[in-house]
Amino acid sequence: MNVFINKIIPEKGLKLLEEAGITYTMWKEKTILDREQAIYFCKGHDAFISAGQSGLDADFFAQCKHLKVVALHSVGFDGVDVAAATKNGVPIGNTPNVLNRATAETALLLMLTVARKALFLHKKIQKGQWGVAQPTEDLGFDMEGKTLGVVGLGRIGAELARICKQSWNMDILYFNRGRNKEAEQEFGAKKVSFEELLSSSDVVSVHTALTAETKGMFNADAFERMKPTGIFINTSRGGVHDEQALISALEKGVIWGAGLDVTNPEPMKAGNPLLEMENAVVFPHIGSSTVETRGEMSRCVAENIIAGLKGERLPYPVNPEVYDS
């Protein structure tokens, strides 16, 4: 059995594949594989490890229905036509839970960087503009006692809320389809409407999946409902916010600042105005970028591949319904 891997993944997962007697071909070039190239390589392999491969649509799975398993080196699967994979009998696996802390810490880093204008002030030093500091200039905000609003209080959102509650005694509001009773009991999270969360939160942090319902939910109207001192944080998917609406809100002072680990499209173009704004910080999708987390992600990937090639149920399935047919 052999596997095609579209990017270089950590040694931890590769070692598990080797121990299981599974061979692999790994694309090591800096160029990104397009959809047709990915299909070409997949046709010569029994399984596919995808690290952000685009084009996993209905036609991809129609051409690659021979694959015994596709293992995503990610939690998110919004770029995959899961229904088409299921129709063609291809199990899809992902890497849930292992990046909760790392992604929550990235949201926290964005919060602090935006709140204290840290990146903007660093750039001033680079430009030789440190100069004489006035007591009333370049001021940020404390987090102590503020209100955090979490859109999507799942594992990652709850991890961020827990840190903020323990560190700065922040009040926690959340907007979810259902209730998170555990979070309510542990750190006093309060479920509110989307409108109330926007108007009452000092920091709004997004941790929801990208769906038809959430796509563009942070539009001009949503930003208008936020506090003028509010900070918007997105570490989920770039499609959740309307970028032009966000740029306008920042330029006009509708909100105070924004921190993004995700953009639409990715990668963001170098000339994007968000990169030069005093009150915006953009990271290149580093939510899971720690040695420990990426190692664990590669472990989950390998475990999904090994199970799939043995004809067993994946330990981390995205489409468990594939086993019903």
C-alpha positions in Angstrom: 0.0 0.0 0.0 1.3 3.4 -0.8 0.3 7.0 0.0 0.7 10.3 -1.7 1.4 13.3 0.5 1.1 16.8 -1.1 3.4 18.6 1.4 6.1 17.8 3.9 4.6 16.6 7.2 6.3 16.0 10.5 8.5 13.0 11.1 6.2 11.6 13.8 3.5 10.7 11.3 5.9 9.4 8.7 7.5 7.1 11.3 4.1 5.5 12.1 3.5 4.9 8.4 6.9 3.3 8.0 6.4 1.1 11.0 3.1 -0.1 9.5 4.9 -1.0 6.3 3.3 1.7 4.3 5.3 3.4 1.6 4.7 7.0 0.6 5.6 9.6 -2.0 5.9 13.2 -0.6 5.8 16.3 -2.7 8.7 18.4 -1.4 8.8 21.3 -3.9 7.9 24.8 -2.9 5.4 25.1 -5.7 1.8 24.3 -4.8 0.2 21.4 -6.6 -2.8 22.3 -8.6 -5.9 20.1 -8.8 -4.9 18.2 -11.9 -1.5 17.4 -10.6 -3.0 16.1 -7.3 -5.4 13.9 -9.3 -2.4 12.6 -11.4 -0.5 11.5 -8.3 -3.5 10.2 -6.5 -4.3 7.9 -9.4 -1.0 6.1 -8.8 -1.5 5.7 -5.0 -3.9 3.9 -2.6 -4.4 6.8 -0.2 -3.9 10.6 0.0 -2.7 12.8 2.8 -3.9 16.3 2.0 -2.3 19.4 3.7 -4.5 22.1 2.4 -4.9 20.7 -1.1 -7.5 22.7 -3.2 -9.9 21.1 -5.7 -11.2 18.2 -3.6 -14.6 18.5 -5.4 -17.1 16.1 -6.9 -15.0 15.5 -10.0 -11.9 14.8 -7.9 -13.6 12.0 -6.1 -15.2 10.7 -9.3 -11.7 10.4 -10.7 -10.1 9.1 -7.5 -12.8 6.8 -6.2 -10.2 4.1 -5.9 -8.7 5.9 -2.9 -9.1 3.8 0.3 -8.8 6.9 2.5 -8.1 10.7 2.3 -6.5 12.0 5.5 -6.6 15.8 6.0 -3.7 17.4 7.9 -6.2 19.8 9.4 -9.3 20.0 11.5 -11.3 22.0 9.0 -12.8 20.3 5.9 -14.8 23.1 4.3 -12.6 22.7 1.2 -13.7 19.1 0.7 -16.9 17.9 -1.0 -17.7 15.4 1.7 -20.9 14.3 0.2 -19.1 13.4 -3.1 -16.5 11.5 -1.1 -19.2 9.6 0.7 -21.0 8.9 -2.6 -17.8 7.4 -4.0 -17.1 5.4 -0.9 -14.0 7.3 0.2 -13.6 7.8 3.9 -12.3 11.3 4.9 -10.3 11.8 8.2 -9.2 14.9 10.0 -7.2 15.9 13.1 -9.6 17.0 15.8 -8.8 18.2 19.3 -5.0 18.2 19.1 -4.7 21.9 18.1 -7.2 23.4 20.6 -4.6 24.9 22.9 -2.3 26.2 20.1 -5.1 27.9 18.2 -6.5 29.4 21.4 -3.1 30.8 22.2 -2.9 32.3 18.7 -6.2 34.1 19.3 -4.8 35.3 22.6 -1.6 36.5 20.9 -3.7 38.4 18.4 -5.8 40.0 21.1 -2.8 41.2 23.0 -0.9 42.4 19.9 -3.9 44.4 18.7 -4.9 45.7 22.1 -1.4 47.1 22.8 -0.6 48.1 19.2 2.5 46.0 19.5 3.2 45.2 15.8 2.5 48.8 14.8 4.9 50.1 17.4 7.5 47.5 16.4 7.3 48.9 12.8 7.9 52.4 14.1 11.2 51.3 15.6 12.2 49.7 12.3 11.4 53.0 10.6 13.5 55.0 13.1 10.3 56.7 14.5 10.7 55.8 18.2 11.4 59.4 19.1 10.2 61.0 22.3 7.3 59.0 23.8 4.4 61.2 25.1 2.3 59.8 28.0 -0.9 60.2 25.9 0.4 58.6 22.7 0.2 55.0 21.4 -2.1 53.8 24.2 -3.7 50.4 24.1 -6.3 48.7 26.4 -6.1 46.4 29.4 -7.8 43.1 29.3 -8.6 42.9 33.0 -12.3 42.9 33.7 -13.3 43.3 30.0 -15.9 41.1 28.2 -15.0 38.4 25.7 -17.6 37.4 23.2 -17.0 34.0 21.6 -18.8 33.0 18.4 -18.6 29.2 18.4 -17.9 28.1 21.9 -16.5 24.7 21.0 -13.2 23.2 22.3 -11.0 26.0 20.9 -13.3 28.8 21.9 -13.8 27.4 25.3 -10.0 27.1 25.7 -9.6 30.8 24.9 -12.4 31.7 27.2 -10.9 29.7 30.1 -7.5 31.4 29.7 -9.2 34.9 29.6 -11.3 34.1 32.7 -8.4 32.8 34.7 -5.9 35.4 33.6 -8.0 38.6 33.6 -11.3 37.7 35.1 -13.0 38.6 31.8 -16.8 38.1 31.5 -17.6 35.5 28.9 -20.5 35.7 26.5 -21.1 33.2 23.7 -23.2 32.6 20.6 -23.9 29.0 19.7 -26.6 26.9 18.2 -26.8 25.0 21.4 -25.8 25.6 25.0 -22.4 24.8 26.4 -23.4 23.8 29.9 -19.9 22.8 30.9 -18.5 26.3 30.1 -21.4 27.9 31.9 -20.6 26.0 35.0 -16.9 26.1 34.8 -16.3 29.8 34.1 -19.7 31.5 34.0 -20.2 31.7 30.3 -23.5 33.2 29.3 -25.3 32.3 26.1 -26.7 35.4 24.3 -28.0 36.4 20.9 -25.6 37.3 18.2 -26.7 41.0 18.4 -26.2 41.1 22.1 -22.8 39.6 21.9 -21.7 42.2 19.3 -22.9 45.1 21.3 -21.7 44.0 24.7 -18.3 42.5 24.0 -14.9 44.3 24.2 -13.3 41.5 22.2 -15.2 39.3 19.7 -13.4 36.1 18.8 -14.6 33.8 16.1 -14.2 30.0 16.4 -17.0 28.7 14.2 -16.8 26.4 11.1 -17.3 28.0 7.7 -20.7 27.0 6.5 -23.4 28.5 4.3 -24.8 30.0 7.5 -21.6 31.5 8.8 -20.1 32.7 5.5 -19.8 36.5 5.6 -21.6 36.7 8.9 -19.3 39.5 10.0 -20.4 42.0 7.5 -20.8 45.8 7.6 -23.9 45.5 9.8 -22.2 43.2 12.3 -19.2 45.6 12.7 -21.6 48.5 13.1 -23.2 46.7 16.1 -19.8 46.3 17.8 -18.4 48.8 20.3 -16.3 51.5 18.8 -13.6 50.3 21.2 -14.2 46.7 20.1 -11.6 44.3 18.8 -12.4 41.6 16.2 -10.4 38.4 16.2 -10.7 35.6 13.6 -8.8 32.3 13.8 -11.4 30.1 12.2 -11.8 30.7 8.4 -11.4 33.8 6.4 -14.7 33.4 4.7 -16.5 34.1 8.0 -15.8 37.9 7.7 -16.3 40.3 4.8 -12.8 41.7 4.2 -13.9 44.9 2.5 -16.4 45.6 5.3 -13.7 45.0 7.9 -11.3 47.4 6.1 -14.0 50.0 6.0 -14.9 49.5 9.7 -11.2 50.0 10.7 -10.7 53.0 8.5 -13.8 54.7 9.7 -13.3 53.9 13.4 -16.4 51.8 13.6 -14.3 49.3 15.6 -11.0 49.8 17.3 -8.9 47.0 16.0 -8.8 43.5 14.3 -6.5 40.5 14.5 -6.7 37.8 11.8 -5.0 34.4 11.5 -7.1 33.6 8.5 -7.9 35.5 5.3 -9.8 35.1 2.1 -8.1 34.3 -0.1 -5.0 32.7 1.4 -2.3 33.7 1.0 -3.1 37.4 1.4 -1.6 39.7 -1.2 1.3 41.9 0.0 -0.4 45.1 -1.0 -3.5 44.5 1.2 -4.3 47.6 3.2 -4.8 45.6 6.4 -1.1 45.0 6.5 -0.3 48.7 6.9 -3.0 49.7 9.3 -2.1 50.8 12.8 -5.1 48.9 14.3 -4.8 45.6 12.4 -2.6 42.5 12.8 -2.5 39.6 10.3 -0.8 36.3 10.8 -0.2 33.8 8.0 -2.5 31.1 9.4 -0.2 29.9 12.2 -2.9 28.6 14.6 -1.5 25.1 14.7 2.1 26.1 14.1 4.0 24.6 17.0 6.3 21.6 17.0 4.1 19.7 19.4 0.8 20.4 17.7 2.0 19.7 14.2 3.5 16.5 15.4 0.2 15.4 16.9 -1.6 16.3 13.7 0.7 14.1 11.7 0.1 11.3 14.2 -3.7 11.6 13.7 -3.1 11.6 9.9 -1.0 8.5 10.0 -3.6 6.7 12.3 -6.3 7.5 9.8 -4.2 6.3 6.9 -3.3 3.0 8.6 -6.9 2.2 9.6 -8.2 3.1 6.1 -5.7 1.0 4.3 -6.5 -1.9 6.6 -10.2 -1.5 5.7 -11.0 -0.4 9.3 -13.1 2.5 10.5 -11.0 5.7 10.7 -10.3 6.8 14.3 -11.1 10.5 13.3 -13.7 10.3 10.6 -15.3 13.3 8.9 -17.9 11.2 7.1 -18.8 8.2 9.3 -21.9 7.8 7.1 -19.6 6.3 4.5 -19.6 3.1 6.5 -23.4 2.8 6.3 -23.4 2.1 2.5 
